[in-house]
Amino acid sequence: MTKEFTLRGEWFLPSSKDQRVHGVLTYHPKEGTSLELYGSLDGENFIPELKNQQIILGLTSDSKQVTLCNCFMTKAGGAAQALGEESDIHWLVSMEKKQKT
């Protein structure tokens, strides 16, 4: 991929399709791909522990289905839950390039 893009949508784990989190996927040819979520994928922890995910699924705001593979959480943080502000969670997503044969 040579052009940068941004996709907004809902993101979830294959095992928890009902637990969806809003977020933004960004791709830049030199910087790679990142996913910023506004909440926790596991639904149990407001600010989750750093845990990698093999697959994260997404449904974009224009109804495109997305599969992210080899996802590594790089940051979890946000304001205190008592303040009612959202947590932000950052993922570094590995995008493997297909080789031409």
C-alpha positions as CSV (number, residue, x, y, z in Angstrom):
1,M,0.0,0.0,0.0
2,T,1.4,3.3,-1.0
3,K,-1.3,5.8,0.1
4,E,-2.1,6.8,3.7
5,F,-5.7,6.4,5.0
6,T,-7.8,6.6,8.1
7,L,-10.8,4.3,8.9
8,R,-13.3,5.1,11.7
9,G,-15.5,2.3,13.0
10,E,-16.2,-0.3,15.7
11,W,-13.5,-2.8,16.7
12,F,-13.9,-6.1,18.5
13,L,-12.3,-9.5,19.2
14,P,-13.5,-12.6,17.3
15,S,-14.5,-14.2,20.6
16,S,-16.5,-11.1,21.8
17,K,-18.4,-9.8,18.8
18,D,-21.0,-8.1,21.0
19,Q,-18.3,-6.1,22.9
20,R,-17.5,-3.4,20.4
21,V,-15.3,-0.3,20.9
22,H,-15.2,2.8,18.8
23,G,-11.8,3.6,17.3
24,V,-9.7,4.9,14.4
25,L,-7.3,2.9,12.2
26,T,-4.6,4.9,10.6
27,Y,-2.1,3.8,7.9
28,H,1.0,5.7,6.7
29,P,3.4,4.0,4.2
30,K,6.5,4.9,6.3
31,E,5.1,4.8,9.8
32,G,2.9,1.7,9.5
33,T,-0.5,1.0,10.9
34,S,-2.0,2.0,14.2
35,L,-5.3,1.5,15.9
36,E,-6.6,3.9,18.6
37,L,-9.5,2.6,20.6
38,Y,-11.8,4.6,23.0
39,G,-12.3,1.8,25.5
40,S,-11.3,-1.7,26.3
41,L,-11.8,-4.7,24.0
42,D,-12.4,-7.1,26.9
43,G,-15.1,-5.0,28.5
44,E,-14.0,-5.9,32.0
45,N,-11.2,-3.5,32.6
46,F,-11.6,0.3,32.0
47,I,-7.8,0.5,31.4
48,P,-6.7,-3.0,30.3
49,E,-3.4,-4.7,30.9
50,L,-0.9,-4.6,28.0
51,K,-2.0,-7.7,26.1
52,N,-1.3,-8.5,22.4
53,Q,-4.1,-9.9,20.2
54,Q,-3.6,-12.2,17.2
55,I,-6.7,-10.8,15.5
56,I,-8.9,-7.7,15.9
57,L,-12.0,-7.3,13.7
58,G,-13.6,-4.1,12.6
59,L,-16.6,-2.7,10.9
60,T,-15.9,0.8,9.4
61,S,-18.4,3.7,9.4
62,D,-19.0,3.0,5.7
63,S,-19.7,-0.7,6.4
64,K,-16.4,-2.3,5.3
65,Q,-15.2,-5.3,7.2
66,V,-11.6,-5.2,8.4
67,T,-9.3,-7.9,9.9
68,L,-6.2,-6.8,11.7
69,C,-3.5,-9.5,12.3
70,N,-0.6,-9.6,14.8
71,C,-1.7,-6.7,17.0
72,F,0.6,-5.4,19.7
73,M,-0.7,-3.0,22.4
74,T,1.8,-0.2,22.7
75,K,0.0,2.1,25.2
76,A,-3.0,2.1,27.5
77,G,-4.1,5.1,29.4
78,G,-6.6,7.8,29.9
79,A,-8.2,9.9,32.6
80,A,-9.6,8.5,35.8
81,Q,-12.8,6.6,35.5
82,A,-14.4,8.8,38.2
83,L,-14.0,11.8,35.9
84,G,-16.1,10.1,33.3
85,E,-13.6,10.6,30.5
86,E,-12.7,8.0,27.9
87,S,-9.7,5.8,28.0
88,D,-7.5,5.6,24.9
89,I,-5.7,2.4,23.9
90,H,-3.1,2.3,21.2
91,W,-2.2,-0.7,19.1
92,L,0.6,-1.3,16.6
93,V,-0.7,-3.5,13.9
94,S,1.6,-5.6,11.7
95,M,0.7,-5.4,8.0
96,E,2.5,-8.2,6.2
97,K,3.2,-7.4,2.5
98,K,2.3,-10.1,0.0
99,Q,5.1,-11.0,-2.3
100,K,4.5,-11.1,-6.0
101,T,5.2,-14.4,-7.6
